[in-house]
Amino acid sequence: MQDHRKLGRDLELFHSDPLVGAGLPLWLPAGAAARRAVEDYIHALERRNGYQHVYSPPLAKQEMYVRSGHLPHFADDMFPPMALSEHDAFVLRPSLCPHHAAVFNARGRSYRELPLRIGEIGGQYRAERSGVLGGLSRVRAISLNDGHIFCTEEQVHAEVVESLRLMRVAHEALGFQPSSFRLSLRGDGGKYVDDPAMWDKASSVLRDALADAGVSYVEAAGEAAFYGPKVDVQLLDHAGRESTLATVQVDYFQPARFDLSYVDADGARRRPVMVHRSAAGSLERLFAHLIEVHDGAFPAWYAPLQVAVLPVSDACAGGEFLRACRAADLRVEEWHAGSLGARIRQAAARKVPFVAVVGEREAADGAVSLRPRDPGALSGVLPIGSAIAALSEVCSAP
């Protein structure tokens, strides 16, 4: 695997500008196109599996993070509060879970609504030291595919198992496999919430779910979140360095801190369990890994540019095939500069899945000559209608 930072520069996927600041990457048009395709896939996958999506602001009053436990236990990793007045201070959020707890609390809830699955791709912010930042793999502004499931005690096991299954579906579609799974447990020291019974219960739920999901894992003391244990999805980069992409967590702490409740079948108020989960994790770290494992040659469905149209002459430019690609919502560009051979080499360097050559004969016959990036893919001279139908199928998300 090549370093994603080099490939990111060569393929113009992202850029780091010192004036913007370290750990704050800019997604360039090519990278943004690939990211948007993946975001659309994640949203669709979650909708098909019962998630409702929300938007929430990237900051909140300081009081929220006192209540959530982040400021008492996690302040060293947070940006400092921004004081607007003596009694009015705001904090860039280090996680989305307090906002999603507020979504649950927006109105009264019944047991009939549970499990309630809330999803969002939202921003969160970590005050990482400059020395640990690098490309997309370690950043200060994180775009997280996040979700929180509010469920009963009886439902939590099945929801964790299902969250692990959904992760595997997303990983397969994106074209990679994690290096390992880790059960991260409480360690020594004062950074963890002091409630041994709560920790034991949550750890037991995760162990049982991992066993039922058929997931092999290792245990690691001292790697848990401050409020509970978690299953970590681990990756290895081009240099063999390990990092965490996504997690599944069982949380009994924050529902109590935010006084979450629902009305049960007997009319009594009960506390839900909160499952934190992500199908794909941070979009930045995800793409750092995808760039490396695919060597920049993404699967066609999230390639930044899916089809490069190469007219042999100006008379063949801007024709029916280009218009049909745009109408089919394929990501397409038409290139004119340079010889045909040079443009074909340019498409190979940019790792475009399909090159479409249009000469006078193809233009006259209403056809196109397709050349694939990957061996065995769609190729040959095809009528425009057939080519568009085939390309639309190959370039569609799973």
Secondary structure, 3 states (H helix, E strand, C coil): CCCHHHHHHHCCCEECCCCCCCCCCEECHHHHHHHHHHHHHHHHHHHHCCEEECCCCCEEEHHHHHHHCHHHHHHHHCCCCEEEECCEEEEECCCCHHHHHHHHCCCCCEHHHCCEEEEEEEEEECCCCHHHCECCCECCEEEEEEEEEEECCCCHHHHHHHHHHHHHHHHHHHCCCCCEEEEEECCCCCCCCCCHHHHHHHHHHHHHHHHHCCCCCEEEECCCECCECEEEEEEECCCCCEEEEEEEEEECHHHHHCCCCEECCCCCEECCEEEEEEEEEEHHHHHHHHHHHCCCCCCHHHCCCCEEEEECCHHHCCCHHHHHHHHCCCCEEECCCCCHHHHHHHHHHCCCCEEEEECHHHHHHCEEEEEECCCCCCCEEEEHHHHHHHHHHHCCCC
